[in-house]
Amino acid sequence: MKKSLVIFGVIAALALIAFYSSAFTVHQTQQALVLQLGNPVRVESEPGLKFKTPFVQDVRYVDRRILDLDPQPQEVLLSDQKRIRVDSFARYKIVDPLEFIKTAQTDNNFRQIYGNLVNSAVRVEVAKVSLADMLSPKRVEVMDRIFQILKAQAPRFGVELIDLRIGRTDLPDATLQSVYNRMRSERIAEAKEIRARGEELKLTIQAEADRQRTVIIAEANRTSEILRGEGDAGKNKILGDAFGKDEEFFRFYRSMEAYGKALGEDTTMVLSPNSEFFRYFNNSGPRSAPVTRQ
């Protein structure tokens, strides 16, 4: 009886070990490649509990999610002989684990091999365009060409290329300084041109304003002279009419004007009291009626 229990225990232990060695779990984010003596036998893509031949078969797991590939940035000589530093990245998915293991063996090997292909395609296609094209909507066309080239090469690695982008296109330090100096010179030249146009416009406006000012002043002077002449003519007519009606009043009026001009503030005059200049002061009484001769 005791011997039977020992045998049963040994068999149970061996069965447990065989079950443990034959069972494996495939997670939702993984694919499993079953290998027998190093040779691939089958691929398990559905998640769940799976079984293999114990001690003979082995399992290698491959990620089934979308993965990133970010190769090292590189300098590229453009068609206009300018150098830029290009940083590209790709997204891919392993769709054939068997082909992936056969071609790349490990994920690190794949990243190195396919990363070199990405850099090579980027270098060839970007070298066909100019810096202005890389800073314009033509950049999308360049990326699409690179994507199509790399997508055609992806199946032989058992992967599907999902996306490819040129993340950054920086200028090397020497080129960047040269471009900055050129842009600065262009902005300075443009500023000078704008200032020159502004100065020219200013002089044109000033000249037109001076011309209009001269015309306005000349027109005003002409009008004032005309009005002054008309006023003097009216004045002289009035005085002439007054002189014709009363000669003595005219002489009195002209004397008053002379007094007003000559006798101002702090005026000192040395004249004889009997001077003709003061005759209206000496004879300030009412004028005697003219004597009618018979």
C-alpha positions as semicolon CSV with decimal commas, in nm:
position;residue;x (nm);y (nm);z (nm)
1;M;0,000;0,000;0,000
2;K;0,273;0,240;0,092
3;K;0,458;0,154;-0,229
4;S;0,145;0,228;-0,435
5;L;0,114;0,570;-0,277
6;V;0,476;0,651;-0,357
7;I;0,431;0,546;-0,719
8;F;0,111;0,750;-0,744
9;G;0,284;1,052;-0,596
10;V;0,572;1,024;-0,842
11;I;0,331;0,992;-1,134
12;A;0,131;1,293;-1,012
13;A;0,447;1,499;-0,973
14;L;0,562;1,406;-1,322
15;A;0,218;1,488;-1,462
16;L;0,222;1,823;-1,284
17;I;0,566;1,902;-1,418
18;A;0,462;1,794;-1,768
19;F;0,147;2,011;-1,749
20;Y;0,346;2,307;-1,618
21;S;0,606;2,261;-1,895
22;S;0,344;2,227;-2,169
23;A;0,113;2,515;-2,074
24;F;0,182;2,879;-2,159
25;T;-0,024;3,196;-2,167
26;V;-0,056;3,438;-2,456
27;H;-0,149;3,790;-2,342
28;Q;-0,356;4,039;-2,542
29;T;-0,045;4,241;-2,627
30;Q;0,159;3,942;-2,743
31;Q;0,195;3,679;-3,013
32;A;0,367;3,347;-2,943
33;L;0,591;3,152;-3,178
34;V;0,626;2,784;-3,087
35;L;0,970;2,641;-3,168
36;Q;1,063;2,273;-3,175
37;L;1,435;2,213;-3,144
38;G;1,487;2,571;-3,269
39;N;1,260;2,532;-3,572
40;P;0,929;2,724;-3,584
41;V;0,620;2,504;-3,566
42;R;0,323;2,734;-3,530
43;V;0,213;3,085;-3,431
44;E;-0,036;3,153;-3,154
45;S;-0,196;3,495;-3,210
46;E;-0,513;3,465;-3,002
47;P;-0,482;3,541;-2,629
48;G;-0,547;3,266;-2,375
49;L;-0,401;2,946;-2,230
50;K;-0,207;2,742;-2,488
51;F;-0,018;2,412;-2,484
52;K;0,301;2,278;-2,633
53;T;0,501;1,957;-2,622
54;P;0,694;1,965;-2,296
55;F;1,072;1,951;-2,295
56;V;1,077;1,949;-2,678
57;Q;0,909;2,271;-2,779
58;D;0,989;2,624;-2,666
59;V;0,798;2,956;-2,693
60;R;0,914;3,301;-2,801
61;Y;0,690;3,600;-2,749
62;V;0,655;3,885;-2,996
63;D;0,478;4,213;-2,925
64;R;0,161;4,263;-3,131
65;R;0,114;4,634;-3,046
66;I;0,212;4,929;-3,266
67;L;0,580;4,996;-3,190
68;D;0,802;5,300;-3,236
69;L;1,127;5,313;-3,430
70;D;1,340;5,624;-3,373
71;P;1,674;5,601;-3,559
72;Q;1,961;5,839;-3,489
73;P;1,939;6,188;-3,648
74;Q;2,161;6,241;-3,951
75;E;2,296;6,529;-4,160
76;V;2,175;6,546;-4,520
77;L;2,312;6,756;-4,808
78;L;2,020;6,914;-4,996
79;S;1,995;6,987;-5,366
80;D;2,082;7,354;-5,303
81;Q;2,403;7,244;-5,125
82;K;2,271;7,328;-4,780
83;R;2,307;7,084;-4,493
84;I;2,027;7,004;-4,250
85;R;1,999;6,770;-3,954
86;V;1,702;6,534;-4,007
87;D;1,535;6,343;-3,724
88;S;1,279;6,087;-3,848
89;F;1,071;5,821;-3,675
90;A;0,842;5,535;-3,780
91;R;0,561;5,325;-3,633
92;Y;0,527;4,960;-3,722
93;K;0,345;4,641;-3,624
94;I;0,470;4,281;-3,634
95;V;0,216;4,088;-3,844
96;D;0,423;3,774;-3,918
97;P;0,621;3,663;-3,612
98;L;0,773;3,368;-3,801
99;E;0,915;3,590;-4,075
100;F;1,022;3,845;-3,814
101;I;1,222;3,581;-3,618
102;K;1,370;3,433;-3,933
103;T;1,485;3,769;-4,071
104;A;1,570;3,982;-3,769
105;Q;1,593;3,718;-3,492
106;T;1,562;3,981;-3,219
107;D;1,386;4,313;-3,181
108;N;1,718;4,496;-3,133
109;N;1,852;4,353;-3,460
110;F;1,538;4,461;-3,642
111;R;1,559;4,814;-3,503
112;Q;1,918;4,844;-3,616
113;I;1,860;4,697;-3,966
114;Y;1,530;4,875;-4,040
115;G;1,654;5,197;-3,879
116;N;1,943;5,201;-4,126
117;L;1,692;5,151;-4,410
118;V;1,485;5,443;-4,280
119;N;1,789;5,672;-4,263
120;S;1,901;5,563;-4,610
121;A;1,562;5,633;-4,767
122;V;1,537;5,967;-4,588
123;R;1,886;6,065;-4,700
124;V;1,819;5,976;-5,066
125;E;1,479;6,145;-5,095
126;V;1,556;6,456;-4,890
127;A;1,875;6,514;-5,094
128;K;1,654;6,565;-5,403
129;V;1,484;6,878;-5,267
130;S;1,593;7,221;-5,149
131;L;1,572;7,381;-4,807
132;A;1,276;7,591;-4,920
133;D;1,091;7,272;-5,021
134;M;1,154;7,119;-4,679
135;L;0,996;7,426;-4,518
136;S;0,693;7,420;-4,751
137;P;0,397;7,185;-4,815
138;K;0,629;6,981;-5,042
139;R;0,764;6,829;-4,720
140;V;0,450;6,609;-4,711
141;E;0,523;6,478;-5,062
142;V;0,879;6,388;-4,958
143;M;0,756;6,199;-4,651
144;D;0,496;6,014;-4,862
145;R;0,766;5,895;-5,106
146;I;0,984;5,774;-4,820
147;F;0,684;5,599;-4,663
148;Q;0,603;5,412;-4,985
149;I;0,966;5,296;-5,025
150;L;0,991;5,164;-4,669
151;K;0,642;5,014;-4,674
152;A;0,742;4,799;-4,973
153;Q;1,045;4,669;-4,777
154;A;0,855;4,596;-4,456
155;P;0,691;4,258;-4,547
156;R;1,023;4,079;-4,577
157;F;1,074;4,148;-4,207
158;G;0,724;4,030;-4,119
159;V;0,613;4,380;-4,019
160;E;0,364;4,637;-4,146
161;L;0,473;5,001;-4,161
162;I;0,197;5,213;-4,006
163;D;0,341;5,562;-4,030
164;L;0,659;5,756;-4,100
165;R;0,734;6,116;-4,016
166;I;1,022;6,361;-4,036
167;G;1,003;6,505;-3,688
168;R;1,264;6,780;-3,704
169;T;1,481;6,938;-3,971
170;D;1,737;7,151;-3,789
171;L;2,023;7,334;-3,949
172;P;2,379;7,257;-3,833
173;D;2,531;7,529;-3,618
174;A;2,753;7,671;-3,895
175;T;2,468;7,672;-4,148
176;L;2,226;7,809;-3,891
177;Q;2,454;8,107;-3,822
178;S;2,499;8,167;-4,195
179;V;2,123;8,156;-4,254
180;Y;2,066;8,386;-3,958
181;N;2,319;8,638;-4,090
182;R;2,162;8,628;-4,436
183;M;1,812;8,672;-4,296
184;R;1,935;8,959;-4,079
185;S;2,095;9,127;-4,382
186;E;1,774;9,082;-4,581
187;R;1,565;9,233;-4,301
188;I;1,806;9,529;-4,268
189;A;1,794;9,589;-4,646
190;E;1,414;9,564;-4,640
191;A;1,396;9,808;-4,349
192;K;1,620;10,054;-4,534
193;E;1,402;10,027;-4,843
194;I;1,088;10,088;-4,639
195;R;1,249;10,388;-4,470
196;A;1,359;10,525;-4,810
197;R;1,006;10,488;-4,947
198;G;0,871;10,655;-4,634
199;E;1,119;10,942;-4,666
200;E;1,029;10,983;-5,033
201;L;0,659;10,985;-4,948
202;K;0,726;11,234;-4,668
203;L;0,910;11,472;-4,904
204;T;0,631;11,438;-5,163
205;I;0,367;11,521;-4,901
206;Q;0,572;11,812;-4,767
207;A;0,628;11,949;-5,118
208;E;0,257;11,923;-5,196
209;A;0,172;12,088;-4,863
210;D;0,422;12,370;-4,929
211;R;0,277;12,418;-5,277
212;Q;-0,076;12,434;-5,146
213;R;0,038;12,669;-4,868
214;T;0,203;12,899;-5,122
215;V;-0,107;12,894;-5,344
216;I;-0,338;12,961;-5,048
217;I;-0,120;13,246;-4,917
218;A;-0,089;13,396;-5,265
219;E;-0,465;13,369;-5,317
220;A;-0,526;13,522;-4,974
221;N;-0,283;13,807;-5,046
222;R;-0,446;13,866;-5,383
223;T;-0,791;13,870;-5,225
224;S;-0,673;14,096;-4,943
225;E;-0,514;14,337;-5,191
226;I;-0,833;14,342;-5,394
227;L;-1,044;14,405;-5,084
228;R;-0,796;14,664;-4,957
229;G;-0,801;14,839;-5,292
230;E;-1,180;14,830;-5,300
231;G;-1,184;14,964;-4,943
232;D;-0,941;15,242;-5,029
233;A;-1,142;15,322;-5,339
234;G;-1,461;15,338;-5,129
235;K;-1,285;15,545;-4,869
236;N;-1,144;15,787;-5,126
237;K;-1,486;15,816;-5,289
238;I;-1,645;15,895;-4,955
239;L;-1,373;16,148;-4,878
240;G;-1,399;16,293;-5,224
241;D;-1,774;16,332;-5,186
242;A;-1,724;16,492;-4,846
243;F;-1,456;16,722;-4,986
244;G;-1,689;16,824;-5,261
245;K;-1,965;16,905;-5,015
246;D;-1,756;17,073;-4,744
247;E;-1,396;17,164;-4,819
248;E;-1,334;17,292;-4,470
249;F;-1,452;16,963;-4,312
250;F;-1,214;16,773;-4,538
251;R;-0,920;16,985;-4,427
252;F;-1,032;16,939;-4,062
253;Y;-1,050;16,558;-4,105
254;R;-0,705;16,541;-4,260
255;S;-0,564;16,753;-3,977
256;M;-0,720;16,515;-3,721
257;E;-0,553;16,222;-3,892
258;A;-0,220;16,406;-3,879
259;Y;-0,271;16,480;-3,510
260;G;-0,345;16,111;-3,443
261;K;-0,026;15,997;-3,617
262;A;0,200;16,266;-3,473
263;L;0,076;16,295;-3,116
264;G;0,132;15,956;-2,955
265;E;0,237;15,862;-2,602
266;D;0,542;16,043;-2,467
267;T;0,553;16,263;-2,776
268;T;0,750;16,585;-2,749
269;M;0,717;16,853;-3,018
270;V;0,872;17,198;-3,025
271;L;0,659;17,421;-3,247
272;S;0,543;17,779;-3,245
273;P;0,189;17,825;-3,110
274;N;0,106;18,012;-3,423
275;S;0,218;17,724;-3,641
276;E;-0,015;17,619;-3,917
277;F;-0,009;17,267;-3,768
278;F;-0,211;17,387;-3,463
279;R;-0,445;17,619;-3,638
280;Y;-0,750;17,407;-3,541
281;F;-0,640;17,419;-3,176
282;N;-0,610;17,798;-3,183
283;N;-0,937;17,842;-3,361
284;S;-1,160;17,594;-3,179
285;G;-1,469;17,810;-3,166
286;P;-1,763;17,775;-3,399
287;R;-1,697;17,858;-3,756
288;S;-1,828;18,202;-3,853
289;A;-2,074;18,215;-4,128
290;P;-1,925;18,298;-4,463
291;V;-1,959;18,658;-4,560
292;T;-2,171;18,717;-4,863
293;R;-2,038;18,990;-5,080
294;Q;-2,276;19,218;-5,260
